[in-house]
Amino acid sequence: MNDRPKILLVDDNPVNLKVAKMLLEKKDVQVDSVMDGESAIAAIQKTPYQMVLMDVQLPGIDGLETTRQIRQWETSTARGEGLPHIPIVALTAADQAEEQTACLNAGMDEVILKPIRPEKIEKVLERIFIDPKGNETLSTHILRSLEKGDNPEHPPQAEAAIRHLVTFTLSNEKYAFDMDFLKKILWAEGITPVPGLPPHIPGIINLRGEIVSVVDLKALLGIKMETPSKASIIVTSMKGVDVGFLVDSVDEIVDLPLKSIDAPMITFEKEYSEFIDGEARLDESLVVILNYRKIMASEKMNVHKK
């Protein structure tokens, strides 16, 4: 019998779904995903999920209204099976108190600010997943009995020597940023050219009312190859400055031990080599680790400095 908890992930962005699902599955959680509120309601009525992660901004009925309808269904006599309350966690990029209050008023139990990160998932599991029989959090059970690194050879303090990275592809090579700076992942659509910007900045996007410039990461690093038509934008943030980086594709979330990062073997011209922390082997390929802070501090990014 599979006793792993099962989560429903609701988000209308397929790239976000891919990344979030990979991150959740690293916690040995089963994940189903849907892309709209109507599908979420239908799935919940068929499957006893232990948690729902709900994007607030959804096509059709939004995450708030979807939650209200789920709560109405829970309390209806038609349900009539004595099933426990389903924890619903809001996923939102908006950090305004008003939106977070609206989520709680709609019947959500918790709010996670995007991007989803491992520590946020663990916090929510510890706070919400309660085993009614043993009065023990399921997250504790998961982390103790299922997490691969939970053994005497890998003590908890070793976590400090790990970099949490999001990996992506540039011209058939793998690269990575630290997850700390990740805010959102989008398809590369709706980029508006702006006259006078440097060649490595193809334009801007409107991200729910916020104007964000887009940097072609290959042009920034001096990689002279065209970007495919179905590319992605990694929206990052540091010190209140949001920047979108155009990449070929977003691949996965990885936890990389610092000791596995070596000096880079890939040759870059001097003006680009300062952006490289090193490289590491990931499965059958090498991943180049980029230093986000150095990129943002470079002269090439002066247009973004406040």
N, C-alpha and C positions, 0 to 999 in steps of 0.2 A: 504494500500500500504506500502511495506517495504522500507523505505528510508535510511536504513543503508548502508554505502558504502560496496562494494564487492571487495575483494582482491584475486588475484591469487598468490599462494605460489608455487615456483618451487625449488625443492631440491631432489637429488637422494637418500638421506639417510632417510629411513622411521622413524627412531627414531627422527631425527631432525625435520621432518615434524610434528610428533605428538606433540613435545614440542612447536614448533613455532606456530602451529595452536591453541593450548590451550592458549598461551600467547596472540595471536591476538584476539581470541574470547572473552577474558576478557575485551577487549576494545569495545565490542559490534559491531565488524566488522564481516561481512560474509566472510568466507574463503573457496575457492576451492583450491585443491592441485594437482599437477602433478609431475612426477619424471624425465622428460627429456625435451629437447628443442623442439622437434617435437610436443609433446603433448601440450606444452605451446603455440606454434604458433596456433595450431588448436583451442585451448580453447579461445584464444583472438579473433579470427576471428568469434566466435559464440556468445561470451558474452561481454557486455560492462563493463569491469572491471574499477574501479577507480584507481587501483594501481596494479603493479606486483612486488613481491619480488623475485628476481632471484639469485639463487646460481651461482657463476661464474664457478665452476668446475662441469660440468654435463657430463654424458655419451653421446656419439654421438657428436652432435654439442654443444659446450660449451655455457655458458651464454652470452659471448660477441657476438658470431655469431648469437645466437638466437635473441638477441636484435637488431642486424643489420637487420635481416630479418623482424622483427616486424616493425622497422622504415621504411623499404622499402614498406611494405604492407600499412602502414599508409599513405604514400605519393602517393600511386598508384591510378590511376583513377578508378581502379576496386572497390576501397573501396566506394568512391563516396557518402557517407552519412553524411558528415560534422561532424563526431564524433570528440570529443576533443582529444588532445594529451594524451596518456596513460603514466603516470609516471612509470618508471621502476627503482627500487632500487636494487643495487647490494648487495648481501650477500657474504662476503668473510672473511676468517680468516687471510688473508695476509695484513699486515699493511704497505707494501712498497708503496711509492708514485707512483712508476711506474705502479703497478697494478691498483691503484685507477684512475690514469690518463687514462689507457687503458679502464677502464669501462666507463668513461665520454666520451671518444672519440668514443666508440661504440654506443653511444646514450643513455646511462643511465643517470638518473637525479640526483642520490644521491648514496652514498656508505655507507653501515652499516657494521662495523666490528663485526663479530660473537664473542660471542653469542648474540642473540637478547635479549634485555632487555626492560622492560616497558618504561623507559625514552627515549630510542632510538626510539621506535615506535611513541611515542608522538611527538618527535622532527620532525620526518619525516612527520607525518600527518600535523603538523602545517606549515611545510615549503612547502608542495607540494599540499595537498588537498585544492583547491580553488573552492568555489562555484561561478560560473560565474554570477549568477543572483543576489546574495546578497553580493558578494565580501567579504564573510566571510569564514574563514577556516572551513572546515567540522569537523576538529578535535575539534575546540572550541564548535561547536554545539553538537558533540558527548559527550564530557566531561561534558558539562553543562546540557544536557537534558537526557542522557541515562546512565551515569556512576552511579552505585548503591550508591556510597558513597557521592554523591553530594547533601547534605542537611545540614541545620543549625546544626544538631546534630553531624555531622562529618566534622568539619572545615578542610581547607587545611593543617594547621599546624600539624594535627594529623598524616600526612604522615611520619613525622620524627620518629614516634614511631612504625613503621612497618618494619619487616624484609622480604625481598624478597628472597624466598627460592625455590630450586628445590628439589622435593621429590623423593625418590627411595625406592626400597624394598630390604631387606636383610633377607632371611629366614622367609618370611611371616610377617615381621615387617617393619614399615615405618620409614625412616630416612630422614634427610634433610641437605643440605649445603646452605650457602648463595650464591645467584646468582652472586654476584660480582666476584667470582672466576671461574665461569663456562666459558669454552672456546668452547667446542664441545662435541657432544655425538655420539658414534659409537657403532656398533655391536661388540661384543668381538670376533674378528677374527684376524688371523695372528699374534698371540702373540708368539714371539720367545724366548725360554728359554735361559738364560745366566748363566753359571756355576759361583758359588761363591756369588750369590745374596742371601739376607735373605729369609727365607721361605715365608714371606708375599708378596714377589715380584716375581710373576710367570714368568716375562720376560719383553720384550720390544716390542713396535710396531713402524713401520715406518709411520709417519704421514706426507705424502707429502714431504719426504726428511728429516724430522726432527725425530730424535730418541727420543721416549718418554717411560719411564719406566711405568709399570703397577703394581699397588698395589692392592692386594686382600683385599678389605675393611673388609670382614668378618674375615679374618685371622688377620688383624691389630687390630680389636676390640675384638679378642678372641672368635668369634662366630664359633663354631665347626660344621659347616654343609656344605655340598658340594654346589658348585655353579652350577646352571642349565646350560645345553648346550647352550641355547639361552639367553646368558647374554649380558649386555651392559657395555661400558666403558665411564665414565664421565671424559673427559679431562679438567683439571683445570690448572690455572696459577696464580702465585704470585711472584712478584719481578723477573720476567724473567725466572722462573723455571716452566716447564710444567710437570704435573704428571697425569697419567690416573688411575682412581679408578674403579676397577671391582665390579659391583653390579648386582643383579639379574635382575632388570628392572628399567627403569626410568618412573616415574608416571605422575607428573604434576608440574606446576609452581603455587605457592601460595604466597599471601601477608598475613603475619601473624602478628597481633598486638602483641607488646612486652608484654602487660599485660596478654595475653592469655598463655604465656609460664611459666610453673610451674617447680619446682624442679623435677628432674627425679625420677620416681618410679621404673623403670627397674634397676635391680641390675647388676652392672659390677664390676669386680675385680678392685682394687685400681689403677693398672697401666693403665686401660682403662677409668676409670670414669673421669679422667681429660679432656678427649676429649668431654664430654657431657655438653652442656649448659643448657639443660632442655628438657621438653616435652610438647606437647600441643595436644588437641583433634582436629582432623580434620575429619569432618563428623562422621562416626561411629568407627573410629580407632584413636589410638595415634600415633603421629609422634615424634621421638627422634631428637632433634636439635643438630647437631654436630658442634664443634668449629674448623673450618678449620685451622685457624692460629695455634692453639695448636697442632693439628695433624702434621702440617708441621714443627713445632718447636721441636717435640719430638725426642728422640734418635732413635726411630724406622725409622725415615725418614732421618737420617744422610747422607745416600747415595745420597740424592737429594740436599744437601746444597752445595752452591758454595763458 
